[in-house]
Amino acid sequence: MTVSDFDAAPTAAIQDLTGDYTLDLAHTRIGFVARHAMVTSVRGSFADYEATVHIDADEPAKSTARIVLKTASLTTSNEQRDAHLRSPDFFDVETYPEIVFVSADVWQVDDETYRVTGDLTIKDTTKPVTVELTYNGSAKDPFGNLRAGFEGKATVNRKDWGLTWNAALETGGFLVSDKVKLEFDLSAIKLTPTA
């Protein structure tokens, strides 16, 4: 049985969420979307990552997150493209095996929306990024774990992190867009405090 196989009522109050969490790799997607040849979109994601999250439901500003993506786990479902993205032209995974995001501030916009600002480090460059997160609710899974779901998005310019490789098209424009959309579908599992 997997989490997707059950129907559970959301927990009664968001205050129940306060605590420490990890992300469930099987039900979380951290990905990106870039325009290709100016006419279509290419979607990719990272299959391996680590995350520590603290949610403070009463004072969201005290919430924190640290996510470490393993760059070698990048996939766009195309081996040739993935090899190029892992090469020194882009992420240079041999030299820079991790992408790191560390939150700095969290604002509650409304009952379901949060704005998380933090530092994103790609290769040897660190820049601030703001992610808008939507709280999708929480529920107990069949194993007794409290899960909270969030969806998020942000748009960045890859050149800000030194990802500058491109190729000109005969018809004008470039092969890869500068703007990249970051996408987050997060299933967070609350950790049980140890004695």
N, C-alpha and C positions, 0 to 999 in steps of 0.2 A: 504494500500500500504506500502510495506517495501522498504528499501534501495536497496535490491537485485532485486526489480521489475523494476528498471529504468536503462536506458543507458544514461550516461552523459559523455561529453567530459572532459578530464582532464583540470585543470586550466593551464593558459598559462605559468606561471613562478613559480619556487619554492619559489621566494621571497614573493609570496602571502601567504605563510604558516606562516610567523612570527606572533607569538601570543601565547595565552594560550589555552590549550586544556583539555578535559576530555575524557576518554575512553567510548565507547558505549558498554555496557555489552552484548547487544543482538548480536553484530557483532564482538566481540573480544574473542579470546581464549588464555588463559595463561595456559600452561600445561607442562607436563613432560612425558618422556618415559624411562622406566627401563627394563632391561632384566629379564625375569622370568624363573627359572629353566634352565638357560643357553641356551634355545632353542627358546624362543618366546619373544615378547615385550608386555609390559603392558603400556597403555596410560592413563593418568589421567589429570584432569584440576581442576581449581578453579572457582566456579560459582559466587562467591561474592567477590568483591574487590573495592577499591577506587584508583583513580589515579589523579595526577595533573602533567601536562606536559607543559613546555614552549619551544617552538621552535624558535630559532633565525636563520633564513635562511641565513642571511648575515655573521654571525659569529657563526657557529655551536658549537664552544666551550662554548658559553654562554647559550646553551640549557640545560634544566634541566628536571628531571623526578623523581617522588616519587610514588611508587606503593605499596599499602597495600593489601595483600591477606588475606582473612578470612579463617583460616585453617579448620574450621568446614564445609566449603562449598566444600571441596575436594571430587571429585568423580572419580571412575574408572569404573562405571557401574556394580559394583559387591558389594552388601551390606556387605558381610562378610569381603572382602578385605578392603573396605572403613573403616569399624569399626576398623580393625587392624591398618590401617594407621593413624587413628585419636587417637589411644591409646598411652600410654606412651612408647610403643616399638618404635614408630616413632615420630609423630608430637606433641603428648600430647596436644591436642587442648584445654583441660580444663585449663591447666596452661599457654599455649602459644597460644592465640587466633589469632595471626597475624604473617605473614611473611612480612618483609619490605625490599624493594629495594630503595635505594637513589643514584642517579647518582652523579658522581664526575667529570668525564671528558667525552667529546664528540669529536671525531675526524671524519672528513669527508675523507673517503678513495677515493671515486670517485663520479660521479654524482648521483649514486643510493645507495651507500654503506656508512654506518656510523658505527663507533665502539664506543660503550657506556660502560664505566667502572664505577662501583659503588660498594657500600657496600650492601651485602645481609645478612640480619639477620634472622636466623631460630633458634627458641627456644632462648637460651641465648648466641648464638655465631654469631659473625659478621665477614665475610670474603669478600675480593674483588672478583668481577666477571666481566668478559668482555663479552658483548653481541654484536654480529654483526647483524646490522639491514639493511634490504634492503627497500628502499623507493619505494612503488608500484604506486605512483601517488596520485593525489587529484582531487576532483570533488565536485560540488554543488549538494546536494540531493534535492528531490522534496519539501522539507520544507525550503530551502534556507540556510541550514547549509553547511559550508565548511568542508569536510571530507578529512583526509589524511590517507593513508594505509601504514603499515609497516609490514614486516615479520622478525623475529629474531630467533637466536639460540645460545646456549652455552652448553658446557659440563662441569659438575662439579662432584666432588667426594662427595657423600652424607656423608661419614664419617668425612669430614672436618667440618661438622655442628653437629656432635654428633649423626647422624642417623646410628647407628652401628648394629642394630638387623639383624640377619641372621640365616639361618639354613643350615647345611651341607646336600648334596645329597648323596645317596648311591653310585651313579656312579661317584662321584667326583664333586668338585665345590660347588657352593652355590646357594640357592634359589633366592636371589635378587642380582643384579649387584651393585657394588660400584659406577660405573659411571652412571650418570643420564643425559639425554639430556633435556634441557629446551627449550620450544618452545613458540614463541610469534606470534600471528596473531592479529594485532592491528588496530582497526578502531577508529581514534581520531577525535573528533568533536571540531572545533574551537569555543571558547566562545566569545560571543559578549561583548565588554567592556561596563561596566555600567557607567553612567554619574556621 
